[in-house]
């Protein structure tokens, strides 16, 4: 379907070294705000880089786990998670205000993202943490997950997310990292997948079946080897297929 739009997002400010190359190629940046990575200096630098390239800024809160980069679930009550999210989002919001840049969305990171996608109490805690800072923030969650209904049930805007370089199971879930088909490395294949997700709202699963994936935004992982090359291939394919890349909006 020509004439459709999609947001391309990327996690930034995590110290992976690819931000300068990736920022011009995406439309939304998820900025690490202290939980798993990032500090005041890196947040300010990333916000300024996003402003320079006209990229929308979002917060990327995590479990408080800098040692483990937020990749493992941490024993936190839902009340603590709400406070964790609110504190991290507020830290970035303050920098955005100082830099004259709107804060548009909140996307949880790593283990918090994966857990909240299926745990409705945890999803509620994440969404409430975002709402505590600003009820107009868009909450990003896994496309088709129970979290989307939780977020909308709280009266918040929700953007459902798919992944450019991750394999999907026949049930529409992500193939766990480390298993066959978990990662898609070919720039041409990744670009074709993203275009299909944007235009047809489907993806080809690892068994060859076609499954629905109703995505508002698609993630390009900044720490994937050759991430900028993948992003450039995606932008070229989307342009050729008549898909407009447009940032999330409040």
Secondary structure, DSSP 4 states (H G I P E B T S, - for coil): -TT-EEEEEEEESSS-S-HHHHHTT-SEEEEE-SSSS--HHHHHHHHHHHHHHT-EEEEE---S-TTTTT-S-----HHHHHHHHHHHHHHHHHHHHHHT--EEEEE--HHHHHHHHH-HHHHHHHHHHHHHH-TTPEEEEETTSHHHHHHHHTT-EEEEEEETTB-B-TTSPBPPTTSTTSB---HHHHHHHHHHHHHHSEEE-TTS-EEE---SEEE--TTSTTHHHHHHHHHHHHHHTTPEE-----
